[in-house]
């Protein structure tokens, strides 16, 4: 932290912390709502995942990225956005980046076998997995983490529902988070950034979906810009807290809430150290129609966004930011 905070133009952000074990539901909802109105970022603690298991997940992530490139390319990202994404594959801020992000990743979604009637949906399907002989136990660890992260996300969604004056189980229904699109992404940042020359570990962007649950190691790098329209933009570091998740809202929830809740611009700057993180992206069912929530509109506050199907929206956003797969097969 020390090197970054010496820069007078860079501050450390102070975020609300939501305790999922707190019996005072009203207090949790009030704190969450304040965070969602202010910047759409907050910490979550006492979520039920023990530190030993989290350490194992990160250790397994490091083992994958330490493999030779040719081994990693055997599980290259497919058309369903599952698998390995090489360095520079993703370009999130084309106005300010000279090339893609200096990170590599690995997408893992909900495992849907080929004989499932929903297999043909764009974000469902089987995951490509590294060879079990190369990384024994890897798949089992990642599948367990995916289940745990989804459990926590659904608990947060219930608080979000209450903060939006909806029934507590509003987002639990089948067409929303009952059968969601939920994708985790292992990330390894190279530690490379030179903003003055358009080089970023991860370019500035807002997340696409409903919300993101972020696990990160102890290396600082994540920054948020609470007011994306400000000139110049003011960036603040979000320090990692051991045992806590960093949660942020995505564009889909801003759209759903008619702009009431905020999806905040964020980026990652490298400081010469490798950095590992695991975002878990939560979106509703493929066929969910994302339209203004009933509590977020009135005669004086009409819906600002037209309704759109979740899968249509996500497909377009992924297409805008990822390299064409054909470049890897030339």
C-alpha positions in Angstrom: 0.0 0.0 0.0 2.8 2.4 1.0 4.0 3.3 -2.5 0.6 4.0 -3.9 -0.8 6.1 -1.2 2.1 8.6 -1.2 0.7 9.9 -4.5 -1.5 12.8 -3.4 -3.9 12.2 -6.3 -4.5 8.6 -5.2 -6.6 7.9 -2.1 -7.7 4.8 -0.3 -11.4 4.2 -0.5 -13.5 3.6 2.7 -16.2 1.1 2.0 -19.1 -0.2 4.1 -18.7 -3.7 5.5 -21.7 -6.1 5.5 -21.6 -8.9 8.1 -23.7 -11.9 6.8 -23.8 -13.3 10.3 -25.4 -10.2 11.7 -28.8 -10.9 13.3 -29.8 -7.3 12.9 -31.2 -7.5 9.4 -32.3 -3.9 9.3 -28.8 -2.7 10.1 -27.4 -4.8 7.3 -29.9 -3.6 4.7 -29.4 0.1 5.7 -25.6 -0.3 5.3 -25.9 -2.2 2.0 -28.3 0.4 0.6 -26.0 3.3 1.5 -23.1 1.5 -0.2 -25.2 0.8 -3.3 -26.3 4.5 -3.6 -22.8 5.8 -2.9 -20.5 3.7 -5.1 -21.8 0.2 -5.6 -18.8 -1.4 -3.8 -18.7 -2.9 -0.3 -17.0 -5.7 1.7 -18.7 -8.9 2.9 -17.5 -10.8 5.9 -18.5 -13.9 7.9 -19.8 -15.5 4.7 -19.1 -19.1 5.8 -16.1 -19.9 3.6 -13.1 -20.8 5.8 -9.6 -19.3 5.1 -8.0 -22.7 4.6 -10.3 -23.5 1.7 -9.8 -20.1 0.2 -6.0 -20.5 0.4 -6.4 -23.9 -1.3 -8.4 -22.3 -4.2 -5.7 -19.7 -4.7 -3.0 -22.3 -4.6 -4.8 -24.4 -7.2 -5.2 -21.2 -9.4 -1.5 -20.5 -9.2 -0.8 -24.1 -10.2 -2.8 -23.7 -13.4 -1.2 -20.5 -14.4 2.3 -22.0 -13.8 1.7 -24.6 -16.5 3.4 -24.2 -19.9 1.4 -22.0 -22.3 0.9 -25.0 -24.7 -0.8 -26.9 -21.8 -3.0 -23.9 -21.0 -4.0 -23.4 -24.7 -5.4 -27.0 -24.7 -8.3 -25.5 -22.7 -8.6 -22.2 -24.6 -11.8 -20.2 -24.2 -14.6 -21.5 -26.3 -17.7 -19.9 -27.8 -19.6 -20.4 -24.5 -17.0 -18.3 -22.7 -15.4 -21.2 -20.7 -11.8 -21.9 -20.4 -8.4 -20.1 -20.7 -8.0 -16.5 -21.8 -4.4 -15.5 -22.7 -2.6 -12.3 -21.9 -4.0 -9.3 -23.9 -7.1 -11.3 -24.9 -9.5 -8.8 -23.2 -9.6 -5.1 -24.1 -11.9 -3.2 -21.7 -10.9 0.4 -22.2 -10.1 0.9 -25.9 -10.0 4.7 -25.6 -7.1 4.6 -23.1 -5.4 1.2 -23.7 -2.9 0.6 -26.6 -3.5 -3.2 -26.3 -5.4 -5.7 -24.1 -5.2 -6.3 -20.4 -1.9 -7.6 -19.0 -3.6 -10.6 -17.3 -4.5 -14.1 -18.1 -7.7 -15.9 -16.9 -9.8 -19.0 -16.8 -13.6 -18.9 -17.0 -15.6 -21.6 -15.1 -19.4 -21.6 -15.4 -22.2 -23.8 -14.1 -21.6 -27.3 -15.3 -24.4 -28.2 -17.7 -24.0 -31.6 -19.5 -24.7 -32.1 -23.2 -27.8 -34.1 -22.5 -29.4 -31.2 -20.6 -32.3 -29.5 -22.4 -30.7 -26.1 -21.7 -27.3 -27.0 -23.0 -27.7 -24.9 -26.2 -28.1 -21.7 -24.2 -25.0 -19.4 -24.9 -23.7 -19.3 -21.3 -24.5 -22.9 -20.4 -22.6 -26.1 -21.2 -19.8 -28.3 -20.0 -16.6 -26.6 -18.8 -13.3 -27.5 -20.4 -11.1 -28.8 -17.6 -7.3 -29.3 -17.3 -6.2 -32.9 -17.5 -6.7 -34.5 -14.1 -3.3 -36.2 -14.4 -1.7 -32.7 -14.7 -3.7 -31.0 -12.0 -5.2 -33.7 -9.7 -8.1 -32.5 -7.6 -8.2 -29.1 -9.4 -11.7 -29.5 -10.9 -13.2 -30.6 -7.6 -11.8 -27.6 -5.7 -13.1 -25.2 -8.3 -16.6 -26.8 -8.5 -16.8 -26.6 -4.7 -15.8 -22.9 -4.7 -18.3 -22.1 -7.4 -21.1 -23.6 -5.3 -20.0 -21.7 -2.2 -19.7 -18.4 -4.1 -23.2 -18.8 -5.5 -24.6 -19.5 -2.1 -23.1 -16.3 -0.8 -24.3 -14.3 -3.8 -27.8 -15.4 -3.3 -27.6 -14.3 0.4 -26.4 -10.9 -0.8 -29.2 -10.8 -3.4 -31.8 -11.2 -0.6 -30.4 -8.1 1.1 -30.4 -6.2 -2.2 -34.1 -7.1 -2.6 -34.9 -5.6 0.7 -32.8 -2.5 0.0 -34.9 -2.1 -3.2 -38.2 -2.4 -1.2 -38.9 -5.8 -2.8 -39.9 -9.1 -1.2 -36.8 -10.8 0.3 -37.1 -13.7 -2.1 -37.7 -11.5 -5.2 -34.4 -12.5 -6.9 -34.7 -16.2 -5.9 -37.3 -17.1 -8.5 -36.4 -19.5 -11.3 -36.3 -16.9 -14.0 -33.8 -14.9 -12.0 -31.3 -16.6 -9.6 -33.2 -19.9 -9.4 -31.3 -21.0 -12.6 -28.7 -18.2 -13.0 -25.7 -17.6 -15.2 -22.9 -17.6 -12.7 -19.3 -17.5 -13.9 -16.1 -17.5 -11.9 -12.9 -16.3 -13.4 -9.4 -17.2 -12.1 -7.1 -14.3 -12.9 -3.3 -13.8 -12.8 -2.0 -10.3 -13.3 1.6 -9.8 -14.5 2.1 -6.7 -12.4 2.6 -4.6 -15.5 1.1 -1.1 -15.8 2.2 2.2 -17.4 -1.0 4.4 -17.7 0.9 7.3 -19.4 1.6 4.8 -22.2 -1.8 3.2 -22.3 -0.6 -0.1 -20.5 -2.9 -1.4 -17.8 -3.1 -4.7 -15.8 -6.9 -4.3 -16.3 -8.5 -1.4 -18.2 -11.2 0.8 -16.7 -14.7 -0.8 -17.0 -18.0 -1.5 -15.3 -19.0 -5.1 -14.9 -21.7 -6.4 -17.2 -24.0 -8.3 -14.9 -26.0 -8.1 -11.7 -23.1 -8.2 -9.2 -19.6 -9.5 -8.7 -18.1 -11.3 -5.7 -14.3 -10.7 -5.7 -11.8 -12.8 -3.8 -8.3 -11.4 -4.0 -4.8 -12.0 -2.6 -3.0 -9.5 -0.4 -1.5 -7.5 -3.3 -3.1 -4.1 -3.8 -4.1 -3.1 -7.3 -7.9 -2.6 -7.6 -9.1 1.0 -8.0 -12.5 2.5 -8.2 -13.8 5.8 -9.7 -17.0 6.8 -7.9 -17.9 9.5 -10.4 -17.2 8.2 -13.9 -18.3 11.5 -15.4 -15.9 13.7 -13.4 -13.0 15.4 -15.2 -10.3 14.5 -14.3 -11.3 11.2 -12.9 -10.5 10.5 -9.2 -9.3 7.0 -8.5 -9.2 5.4 -5.1 -7.6 2.1 -4.1 -9.7 -0.6 -2.5 -7.4 -2.4 -0.1 -7.8 -6.2 0.2 -9.0 -7.4 3.6 -8.1 -11.0 4.6 -11.2 -13.1 4.8 -13.5 -10.6 3.2 -15.0 -10.5 -0.3 -15.2 -7.2 -2.2 -18.6 -7.0 -3.9 -19.6 -4.6 -6.6 -22.8 -4.0 -8.6 -22.9 -4.4 -12.4 -24.5 -2.5 -15.2 -27.4 -4.9 -15.3 -28.5 -4.0 -11.7 -28.1 -0.3 -12.4 -30.4 -0.9 -15.4 -32.8 -3.0 -13.4 -33.0 -0.4 -10.7 -33.5 2.5 -13.2 -30.2 4.0 -12.2 -31.0 4.0 -8.5 -28.1 1.7 -7.6 -24.7 2.4 -9.1 -22.4 0.3 -11.2 -19.0 1.8 -10.6 -16.0 2.2 -13.0 -13.0 0.2 -11.8 -9.5 -0.9 -13.0 -6.4 -2.7 -11.8 -2.9 -1.1 -11.8 0.1 -3.4 -11.5 2.9 -2.5 -9.1 5.5 -5.0 -10.3 4.1 -7.8 -8.3 2.1 -10.7 -9.5 -1.5 -10.5 -8.3 -4.2 -13.2 -8.2 -7.9 -12.7 -7.9 -11.1 -14.6 -8.5 -14.2 -12.6 -9.5 -17.5 -14.4 -9.5 -20.0 -12.8 -11.9 -23.7 -13.3 -11.1 -26.4 -12.8 -13.7 -30.0 -14.0 -13.8 -31.4 -16.7 -16.0 -30.7 -16.5 -19.8 -34.4 -15.7 -20.5 -34.9 -13.2 -17.7 -36.3 -9.9 -19.1 -34.3 -7.2 -17.4 -36.8 -4.3 -17.1 -37.3 -1.6 -14.6 -38.1 -3.1 -11.1 -41.6 -2.2 -9.9 -40.3 -0.2 -6.9 -37.9 1.9 -9.0 -40.4 3.7 -11.2 -43.2 6.2 -10.8 -45.1 8.8 -12.8 -42.3 11.2 -12.1 -39.5 8.7 -12.6 -40.2 6.7 -15.8 -38.0 3.8 -16.9 -34.8 5.0 -18.5 -33.8 1.8 -20.2 -35.8 -0.4 -22.6 -36.4 -4.1 -21.5 -33.7 -6.5 -22.7 -33.2 -10.3 -22.4 -30.3 -11.2 -20.1 -28.5 -13.5 -22.6 -28.8 -10.9 -25.4 -27.3 -8.2 -23.3 -24.4 -10.4 -22.0 -23.6 -11.8 -25.5 -23.2 -8.2 -26.8 -21.0 -7.1 -23.9 -18.7 -10.1 -24.2 -18.3 -9.6 -27.9 -17.3 -6.0 -27.4 -14.4 -6.8 -25.0 -12.9 -10.1 -26.1 -10.7 -11.0 -29.0 -12.2 -13.1 -31.9 -11.5 -16.7 -31.2 -10.4 -17.2 -34.8 -7.1 -15.3 -34.1 -5.9 -18.3 -32.0 -6.6 -20.8 -34.8 -4.6 -19.2 -37.6 
